[in-house]
């Protein structure tokens, strides 16, 4: 289940880079920020799926 969230959350860092390039087209955000944003999104997606699962079971 978690691996699906990690691959689906790749949209988060892509959107971050697009937004960053709108502000400063000459640079990219640091890799650590991109990675943290990606895994933060994966965590939130997993938490959402867990809450939906708990709701279905109840």
N, C-alpha and C positions, 0 to 999 in steps of 0.2 A: 504494500500500500504506500509506503513512504517513497519508494523509488518513482512512483507515478507522480507524486507531488513535486519531487525534485525536477523531473523533466518538464512538467507542466508549468512550473514557476520560472522557467527560463525567460518568459515574457517580462518579468520584473526588471532584470538587468538590461534587457534590450530597451525597454522604455526609459530606464535611467540614462543610458548612453545617448538615446535620441534627445531627451530633454537637456542633457549636459551639452550636447553639440549645438543646441539652439542658443544657449547662453554663451558658450565659448567654443567655436568651431575649430580652434587650433589645438585643442588638447583633449585627452580622454580622462575620465575619472580614474583614480587609483584602483588597482586590481583588488585591493583589500575591501574597498567600499563596494565594488561590484559583487564580490563573493559574499560579503555580509548581507547585501540587499537580496541576493539570490536565495541564500539559506533562510533569511528572515521571512521571505515570501513563502518558501516551502514549509516552514514551521506554521505560519498562519493558515495555509491551505490544509495542512494535516490537522490542525486544531479544529478547523471548520468541519472537515469530514468526520472527525471524532464526535463532535457535538451533534451532527446530523445522524450519525449511527446511533448514538445514545437516544436520540429522539425517536428513531424508528423502532428500536428495541422496546422502549417504554410504552 
